[in-house]
Amino acid sequence: MSGLIRKLLGDRGERAAAKYLRREKRMRILARQFSTRWGELDLICLDGDTMVFVEVKTRKSDEHGHPAEAVTLKKQQNLTKAALFWLKKKGLLENRARFDVVSIVWPEGEKTPIIEHIVNAFAAADLGQMF
């Protein structure tokens, strides 16, 4: 899959994830595609009083594994650093936080994707006690 097609599918998946989290889980979306030197935070949400950093993985199929399997330890470490940066920048280091993963399988030609929300998918990685 070319880079542009992959980006378009990823953007489509992030929009679907944001809509799902807002409507089905009643989360408030605070930011989308927040870029840092460690990578991008796909969605930053508020679930009650908990900050939620959501990694969205979208695939056309699960033929090569579940989309959430792409959230490797290295990716978790980078997401942790990016989340810490965002919390510091916003003066929210005292807030509770967690990392969720939204896995989306969106077969070509289908209007509706299969969405799986994995709450508290992983702990803050490689920074000791972050929260």
Backbone as JSON Lines, residues from 0, in Angstrom:
{"i":0,"aa":"M","n":[0.85,-1.17,0.0],"ca":[0.0,0.0,0.0],"c":[0.89,1.23,0.0]}
{"i":1,"aa":"S","n":[0.61,2.18,-0.87],"ca":[1.44,3.38,-0.96],"c":[1.26,4.26,0.27]}
{"i":2,"aa":"G","n":[2.21,5.16,0.48],"ca":[2.18,6.04,1.64],"c":[0.94,6.91,1.7]}
{"i":3,"aa":"L","n":[0.52,7.45,0.55],"ca":[-0.65,8.31,0.51],"c":[-1.92,7.54,0.86]}
{"i":4,"aa":"I","n":[-2.07,6.35,0.29],"ca":[-3.25,5.53,0.56],"c":[-3.28,5.12,2.04]}
{"i":5,"aa":"R","n":[-2.11,4.77,2.59],"ca":[-2.01,4.41,4.0],"c":[-2.42,5.6,4.89]}
{"i":6,"aa":"K","n":[-1.96,6.81,4.52],"ca":[-2.3,8.02,5.28],"c":[-3.8,8.29,5.22]}
{"i":7,"aa":"L","n":[-4.39,8.15,4.03],"ca":[-5.83,8.37,3.89],"c":[-6.64,7.37,4.72]}
{"i":8,"aa":"L","n":[-6.23,6.1,4.7],"ca":[-6.9,5.08,5.49],"c":[-6.74,5.38,6.98]}
{"i":9,"aa":"G","n":[-5.55,5.79,7.39],"ca":[-5.29,6.14,8.79],"c":[-6.14,7.31,9.24]}
{"i":10,"aa":"D","n":[-6.23,8.36,8.41],"ca":[-7.05,9.52,8.74],"c":[-8.52,9.14,8.85]}
{"i":11,"aa":"R","n":[-8.97,8.31,7.94],"ca":[-10.36,7.84,7.96],"c":[-10.63,7.05,9.24]}
{"i":12,"aa":"G","n":[-9.68,6.22,9.62],"ca":[-9.8,5.45,10.84],"c":[-9.82,6.34,12.08]}
{"i":13,"aa":"E","n":[-8.97,7.36,12.11],"ca":[-8.95,8.28,13.26],"c":[-10.27,9.02,13.39]}
{"i":14,"aa":"R","n":[-10.84,9.43,12.27],"ca":[-12.14,10.12,12.32],"c":[-13.22,9.17,12.84]}
{"i":15,"aa":"A","n":[-13.2,7.92,12.38],"ca":[-14.18,6.93,12.85],"c":[-13.99,6.64,14.34]}
{"i":16,"aa":"A","n":[-12.73,6.56,14.77],"ca":[-12.45,6.3,16.19],"c":[-12.93,7.45,17.06]}
{"i":17,"aa":"A","n":[-12.68,8.69,16.61],"ca":[-13.12,9.86,17.37],"c":[-14.64,9.88,17.49]}
{"i":18,"aa":"K","n":[-15.31,9.6,16.4],"ca":[-16.79,9.56,16.39],"c":[-17.3,8.47,17.33]}
{"i":19,"aa":"Y","n":[-16.68,7.3,17.28],"ca":[-17.07,6.18,18.13],"c":[-16.86,6.52,19.61]}
{"i":20,"aa":"L","n":[-15.7,7.07,19.94],"ca":[-15.4,7.39,21.34],"c":[-16.33,8.49,21.86]}
{"i":21,"aa":"R","n":[-16.64,9.44,21.03],"ca":[-17.53,10.54,21.43],"c":[-18.96,10.04,21.62]}
{"i":22,"aa":"R","n":[-19.45,9.28,20.65],"ca":[-20.87,8.85,20.69],"c":[-21.12,7.65,21.59]}
{"i":23,"aa":"E","n":[-20.27,6.64,21.46],"ca":[-20.52,5.39,22.18],"c":[-19.94,5.37,23.59]}
{"i":24,"aa":"K","n":[-18.81,6.01,23.78],"ca":[-18.12,5.97,25.08],"c":[-18.25,7.28,25.84]}
{"i":25,"aa":"R","n":[-18.88,8.28,25.21],"ca":[-19.11,9.58,25.84],"c":[-17.82,10.28,26.28]}
{"i":26,"aa":"M","n":[-16.76,10.08,25.53],"ca":[-15.5,10.75,25.8],"c":[-15.49,12.1,25.09]}
{"i":27,"aa":"R","n":[-14.76,13.02,25.65],"ca":[-14.6,14.34,25.03],"c":[-13.26,14.35,24.3]}
{"i":28,"aa":"I","n":[-13.27,14.69,23.02],"ca":[-12.04,14.74,22.22],"c":[-11.4,16.11,22.44]}
{"i":29,"aa":"L","n":[-10.18,16.11,22.96],"ca":[-9.47,17.36,23.24],"c":[-8.53,17.75,22.1]}
{"i":30,"aa":"A","n":[-7.92,16.76,21.46],"ca":[-6.96,17.05,20.39],"c":[-6.86,15.84,19.47]}
{"i":31,"aa":"R","n":[-6.46,16.11,18.25],"ca":[-6.25,15.08,17.23],"c":[-4.93,15.33,16.53]}
{"i":32,"aa":"Q","n":[-4.18,14.27,16.29],"ca":[-2.92,14.34,15.55],"c":[-1.95,15.37,16.15]}
{"i":33,"aa":"F","n":[-1.71,15.25,17.45],"ca":[-0.78,16.14,18.13],"c":[0.64,15.62,17.9]}
{"i":34,"aa":"S","n":[1.46,16.4,17.2],"ca":[2.81,15.97,16.83],"c":[3.84,16.39,17.85]}
{"i":35,"aa":"T","n":[4.76,15.47,18.13],"ca":[5.9,15.73,18.99],"c":[7.13,15.13,18.33]}
{"i":36,"aa":"R","n":[8.28,15.35,18.93],"ca":[9.5,14.77,18.37],"c":[9.53,13.25,18.51]}
{"i":37,"aa":"W","n":[8.67,12.7,19.36],"ca":[8.6,11.24,19.55],"c":[7.52,10.6,18.71]}
{"i":38,"aa":"G","n":[6.82,11.4,17.94],"ca":[5.74,10.88,17.11],"c":[4.44,11.59,17.42]}
{"i":39,"aa":"E","n":[3.39,11.07,16.86],"ca":[2.08,11.7,16.94],"c":[1.17,10.99,17.93]}
{"i":40,"aa":"L","n":[0.44,11.8,18.71],"ca":[-0.64,11.28,19.54],"c":[-1.9,11.38,18.69]}
{"i":41,"aa":"D","n":[-2.48,10.24,18.33],"ca":[-3.62,10.24,17.41],"c":[-4.81,11.01,17.98]}
{"i":42,"aa":"L","n":[-5.24,10.61,19.18],"ca":[-6.36,11.27,19.85],"c":[-6.02,11.48,21.31]}
{"i":43,"aa":"I","n":[-6.4,12.64,21.82],"ca":[-6.27,12.92,23.24],"c":[-7.68,13.22,23.72]}
{"i":44,"aa":"C","n":[-8.15,12.43,24.69],"ca":[-9.54,12.5,25.12],"c":[-9.63,12.68,26.63]}
{"i":45,"aa":"L","n":[-10.83,13.01,27.06],"ca":[-11.13,13.09,28.47],"c":[-12.27,12.12,28.74]}
{"i":46,"aa":"D","n":[-12.03,11.17,29.64],"ca":[-13.03,10.19,30.05],"c":[-13.29,10.42,31.53]}
{"i":47,"aa":"G","n":[-14.33,11.16,31.84],"ca":[-14.56,11.58,33.22],"c":[-13.45,12.53,33.62]}
{"i":48,"aa":"D","n":[-12.64,12.12,34.62],"ca":[-11.52,12.97,35.03],"c":[-10.17,12.37,34.61]}
{"i":49,"aa":"T","n":[-10.2,11.43,33.69],"ca":[-8.98,10.76,33.23],"c":[-8.61,11.2,31.83]}
{"i":50,"aa":"M","n":[-7.35,11.62,31.65],"ca":[-6.83,11.93,30.33],"c":[-6.56,10.59,29.63]}
{"i":51,"aa":"V","n":[-6.98,10.49,28.39],"ca":[-6.81,9.25,27.65],"c":[-6.06,9.55,26.35]}
{"i":52,"aa":"F","n":[-4.93,8.89,26.18],"ca":[-4.13,9.0,24.97],"c":[-4.45,7.76,24.14]}
{"i":53,"aa":"V","n":[-5.04,7.99,22.96],"ca":[-5.55,6.88,22.15],"c":[-4.7,6.71,20.91]}
{"i":54,"aa":"E","n":[-4.17,5.53,20.74],"ca":[-3.48,5.15,19.52],"c":[-4.48,4.41,18.64]}
{"i":55,"aa":"V","n":[-4.64,4.86,17.41],"ca":[-5.59,4.26,16.48],"c":[-4.8,3.5,15.41]}
{"i":56,"aa":"K","n":[-5.15,2.25,15.23],"ca":[-4.53,1.43,14.19],"c":[-5.61,0.93,13.25]}
{"i":57,"aa":"T","n":[-5.5,1.3,11.99],"ca":[-6.51,0.96,10.98],"c":[-5.87,0.08,9.91]}
{"i":58,"aa":"R","n":[-6.55,-0.99,9.57],"ca":[-6.09,-1.9,8.51],"c":[-7.28,-2.28,7.64]}
{"i":59,"aa":"K","n":[-6.98,-2.7,6.42],"ca":[-8.04,-3.18,5.51],"c":[-8.52,-4.56,5.92]}
{"i":60,"aa":"S","n":[-7.64,-5.33,6.56],"ca":[-8.01,-6.67,7.03],"c":[-7.09,-7.03,8.19]}
{"i":61,"aa":"D","n":[-7.41,-8.13,8.84],"ca":[-6.52,-8.61,9.9],"c":[-5.71,-9.82,9.41]}
{"i":62,"aa":"E","n":[-5.58,-9.88,8.1],"ca":[-4.85,-10.97,7.44],"c":[-3.41,-11.11,7.96]}
{"i":63,"aa":"H","n":[-2.79,-9.99,8.26],"ca":[-1.4,-10.01,8.73],"c":[-1.31,-9.74,10.23]}
{"i":64,"aa":"G","n":[-2.38,-10.03,10.95],"ca":[-2.4,-9.84,12.39],"c":[-3.38,-8.75,12.8]}
{"i":65,"aa":"H","n":[-3.69,-8.75,14.07],"ca":[-4.61,-7.76,14.63],"c":[-3.96,-6.39,14.59]}
{"i":66,"aa":"P","n":[-4.69,-5.34,14.21],"ca":[-4.09,-4.01,14.13],"c":[-3.38,-3.57,15.42]}
{"i":67,"aa":"A","n":[-3.93,-3.93,16.57],"ca":[-3.34,-3.52,17.85],"c":[-1.94,-4.11,18.07]}
{"i":68,"aa":"E","n":[-1.63,-5.2,17.37],"ca":[-0.31,-5.81,17.5],"c":[0.8,-4.89,17.0]}
{"i":69,"aa":"A","n":[0.43,-3.87,16.23],"ca":[1.42,-2.92,15.71],"c":[1.87,-1.91,16.77]}
{"i":70,"aa":"V","n":[1.24,-1.93,17.94],"ca":[1.64,-1.03,19.03],"c":[2.72,-1.76,19.83]}
{"i":71,"aa":"T","n":[3.94,-1.7,19.31],"ca":[5.08,-2.39,19.88],"c":[5.57,-1.69,21.15]}
{"i":72,"aa":"L","n":[6.51,-2.33,21.84],"ca":[7.1,-1.72,23.03],"c":[7.74,-0.38,22.69]}
{"i":73,"aa":"K","n":[8.45,-0.3,21.57],"ca":[9.08,0.96,21.15],"c":[8.01,2.04,20.92]}
{"i":74,"aa":"K","n":[6.91,1.66,20.28],"ca":[5.82,2.6,20.05],"c":[5.23,3.05,21.39]}
{"i":75,"aa":"Q","n":[5.07,2.13,22.32],"ca":[4.55,2.46,23.65],"c":[5.48,3.44,24.37]}
{"i":76,"aa":"Q","n":[6.77,3.23,24.25],"ca":[7.74,4.14,24.87],"c":[7.63,5.54,24.28]}
{"i":77,"aa":"N","n":[7.52,5.63,22.97],"ca":[7.39,6.93,22.31],"c":[6.06,7.61,22.64]}
{"i":78,"aa":"L","n":[4.98,6.83,22.71],"ca":[3.69,7.4,23.09],"c":[3.74,7.93,24.53]}
{"i":79,"aa":"T","n":[4.43,7.22,25.4],"ca":[4.57,7.64,26.79],"c":[5.3,8.98,26.86]}
{"i":80,"aa":"K","n":[6.4,9.11,26.12],"ca":[7.15,10.37,26.11],"c":[6.31,11.51,25.54]}
{"i":81,"aa":"A","n":[5.58,11.24,24.45],"ca":[4.74,12.25,23.83],"c":[3.61,12.68,24.78]}
{"i":82,"aa":"A","n":[3.02,11.71,25.47],"ca":[1.95,12.03,26.42],"c":[2.48,12.87,27.58]}
{"i":83,"aa":"L","n":[3.65,12.52,28.09],"ca":[4.25,13.28,29.17],"c":[4.52,14.72,28.71]}
{"i":84,"aa":"F","n":[5.01,14.88,27.5],"ca":[5.24,16.22,26.93],"c":[3.93,17.01,26.9]}
{"i":85,"aa":"W","n":[2.85,16.38,26.41],"ca":[1.56,17.06,26.32],"c":[1.05,17.46,27.71]}
{"i":86,"aa":"L","n":[1.14,16.52,28.67],"ca":[0.68,16.82,30.03],"c":[1.47,17.96,30.65]}
{"i":87,"aa":"K","n":[2.79,17.96,30.45],"ca":[3.63,19.06,30.97],"c":[3.24,20.38,30.33]}
{"i":88,"aa":"K","n":[3.09,20.37,29.01],"ca":[2.76,21.59,28.26],"c":[1.44,22.19,28.72]}
{"i":89,"aa":"K","n":[0.49,21.35,29.06],"ca":[-0.84,21.8,29.46],"c":[-0.97,22.0,30.98]}
{"i":90,"aa":"G","n":[0.11,21.7,31.73],"ca":[0.06,21.84,33.19],"c":[-0.87,20.83,33.84]}
{"i":91,"aa":"L","n":[-0.91,19.63,33.3],"ca":[-1.84,18.6,33.76],"c":[-1.14,17.36,34.32]}
{"i":92,"aa":"L","n":[0.08,17.52,34.8],"ca":[0.84,16.37,35.29],"c":[0.17,15.66,36.47]}
{"i":93,"aa":"E","n":[-0.69,16.36,37.19],"ca":[-1.37,15.75,38.34],"c":[-2.6,14.93,37.96]}
{"i":94,"aa":"N","n":[-3.04,15.06,36.7],"ca":[-4.23,14.33,36.26],"c":[-3.94,12.85,36.08]}
{"i":95,"aa":"R","n":[-4.99,12.05,36.29],"ca":[-4.88,10.62,35.97],"c":[-4.84,10.48,34.46]}
{"i":96,"aa":"A","n":[-4.14,9.48,34.0],"ca":[-4.03,9.26,32.55],"c":[-3.93,7.77,32.27]}
{"i":97,"aa":"R","n":[-4.29,7.43,31.04],"ca":[-4.16,6.03,30.6],"c":[-3.95,6.03,29.09]}
{"i":98,"aa":"F","n":[-3.54,4.86,28.59],"ca":[-3.33,4.66,27.16],"c":[-4.32,3.62,26.65]}
{"i":99,"aa":"D","n":[-5.12,4.01,25.68],"ca":[-6.05,3.09,25.03],"c":[-5.6,2.87,23.59]}
{"i":100,"aa":"V","n":[-6.05,1.78,23.01],"ca":[-5.83,1.52,21.59],"c":[-7.2,1.27,20.96]}
{"i":101,"aa":"V","n":[-7.43,1.9,19.83],"ca":[-8.62,1.6,19.03],"c":[-8.13,0.9,17.77]}
{"i":102,"aa":"S","n":[-8.6,-0.32,17.62],"ca":[-8.25,-1.16,16.47],"c":[-9.42,-1.11,15.49]}
{"i":103,"aa":"I","n":[-9.1,-0.8,14.23],"ca":[-10.13,-0.71,13.21],"c":[-9.76,-1.6,12.02]}
{"i":104,"aa":"V","n":[-10.68,-2.46,11.65],"ca":[-10.55,-3.23,10.41],"c":[-11.64,-2.71,9.49]}
{"i":105,"aa":"W","n":[-11.19,-2.14,8.36],"ca":[-12.12,-1.49,7.43],"c":[-11.92,-2.1,6.04]}
{"i":106,"aa":"P","n":[-12.64,-3.2,5.77],"ca":[-12.47,-3.85,4.47],"c":[-12.83,-2.91,3.33]}
{"i":107,"aa":"E","n":[-12.08,-3.04,2.25],"ca":[-12.31,-2.2,1.06],"c":[-13.75,-2.37,0.58]}
{"i":108,"aa":"G","n":[-14.38,-1.25,0.29],"ca":[-15.74,-1.27,-0.22],"c":[-16.82,-1.27,0.86]}
{"i":109,"aa":"E","n":[-16.44,-1.45,2.11],"ca":[-17.4,-1.47,3.21],"c":[-17.61,-0.06,3.75]}
{"i":110,"aa":"K","n":[-18.84,0.26,4.13],"ca":[-19.13,1.57,4.69],"c":[-18.83,1.62,6.19]}
{"i":111,"aa":"T","n":[-19.01,0.49,6.85],"ca":[-18.87,0.45,8.3],"c":[-17.68,-0.43,8.7]}
{"i":112,"aa":"P","n":[-16.78,0.12,9.51],"ca":[-15.63,-0.67,9.96],"c":[-15.97,-1.49,11.2]}
{"i":113,"aa":"I","n":[-15.1,-2.42,11.5],"ca":[-15.17,-3.16,12.76],"c":[-14.24,-2.44,13.73]}
{"i":114,"aa":"I","n":[-14.8,-1.92,14.82],"ca":[-14.04,-1.12,15.78],"c":[-13.94,-1.86,17.1]}
{"i":115,"aa":"E","n":[-12.72,-1.95,17.61],"ca":[-12.48,-2.55,18.93],"c":[-11.73,-1.52,19.78]}
{"i":116,"aa":"H","n":[-12.29,-1.21,20.94],"ca":[-11.67,-0.25,21.86],"c":[-11.03,-1.03,23.01]}
{"i":117,"aa":"I","n":[-9.71,-0.93,23.12],"ca":[-8.98,-1.62,24.18],"c":[-8.62,-0.57,25.23]}
{"i":118,"aa":"V","n":[-9.35,-0.61,26.34],"ca":[-9.16,0.35,27.43],"c":[-7.93,-0.03,28.24]}
{"i":119,"aa":"N","n":[-7.11,0.96,28.59],"ca":[-5.91,0.73,29.38],"c":[-5.05,-0.36,28.73]}
{"i":120,"aa":"A","n":[-4.8,-0.18,27.44],"ca":[-4.12,-1.18,26.63],"c":[-2.69,-1.47,27.09]}
{"i":121,"aa":"F","n":[-2.02,-0.46,27.63],"ca":[-0.67,-0.66,28.14],"c":[-0.38,0.41,29.19]}
{"i":122,"aa":"A","n":[0.58,0.1,30.04],"ca":[1.02,1.05,31.07],"c":[2.08,1.98,30.48]}
{"i":123,"aa":"A","n":[2.24,3.14,31.12],"ca":[3.31,4.04,30.71],"c":[4.61,3.25,30.65]}
{"i":124,"aa":"A","n":[5.33,3.38,29.56],"ca":[6.5,2.54,29.32],"c":[7.81,3.32,29.45]}
{"i":125,"aa":"D","n":[8.73,2.75,30.21],"ca":[10.13,3.19,30.21],"c":[10.43,4.52,30.89]}
{"i":126,"aa":"L","n":[9.52,5.02,31.71],"ca":[9.81,6.26,32.4],"c":[9.63,6.12,33.92]}
{"i":127,"aa":"G","n":[9.66,4.9,34.4],"ca":[9.42,4.72,35.82],"c":[7.98,5.02,36.12]}
{"i":128,"aa":"Q","n":[7.71,5.59,37.26],"ca":[6.34,5.92,37.65],"c":[5.97,7.26,37.04]}
{"i":129,"aa":"M","n":[5.26,7.25,35.94],"ca":[4.95,8.48,35.21],"c":[3.78,9.22,35.84]}
{"i":130,"aa":"F","n":[2.76,8.5,36.29],"ca":[1.53,9.16,36.75],"c":[1.3,8.91,38.22]}
